[in-house]
Amino acid sequence: MIGNLVVEGLQVRTGKTEVYRVSRGSPSGQTGDVVTGFFASPLSDGVIRMASHLVLSIGIPERQLLGIKASERLREIMEINVMKTIEFLELLEDRRGALGVESNLLEIHLVSSILADFVKAGAVDYSLSKMILDTKVRQIYSPTGSPVKLFVWRFSFVSSPFHLPGEGRALSANPSQIRKRVSRAQQPGVRYVPRTGRFVGSALRLSPNFFGLISK
């Protein structure tokens, strides 16, 4: 859902409408591994040559894994939320090089979370996965002169089908905010939606008991 909102914001900014989606359950992922399934698809080379923007919205919420052992839950979340994204980026860079388009400008928009700033008591594994992924992706694309412009979006609570009816937080982001912020973003970097999330995340990182309504 959030990834779709980012795409809609980019369409407003760029005027481009063609979108290729890779997701669990998509035709390219029928082999059981959506990442290797995409790069094995005969369509992938054409998509990679044409692509100017990439929205990375890969993840599984901790709530979907309740009832399994703690070690298995942590392993599953790290595998999906972190390793699959890093694997996708590595294969993408390799393929861009093989196709001779590695110098083409590419905007990457990483769907992250305010939980990349602090560990939420009720979602420890998920919080850690967001911290690791956020940090690792920024490390990969930190060299100056890179043809990749990296936008990291740290969203506050966004209502979705993964949440219970009526569930909310003291700090939240709505669809119109997300579309508007993405459509106006020109310079890469870490961006918060809403903007006040930057200060809340910093406060919670330094004092986990601060803003109790948000951290629980």
Helices and strands as residue ranges (DSSP letters): H 2-14, G 27-29, H 34-40, H 44-50, E 53-56, G 62-65, H 70-78, I 79-83, H 84-99, E 106-113, G 114-116, H 124-140, E 148-155, H 175-184, E 189-193, H 197-206, H 212-215
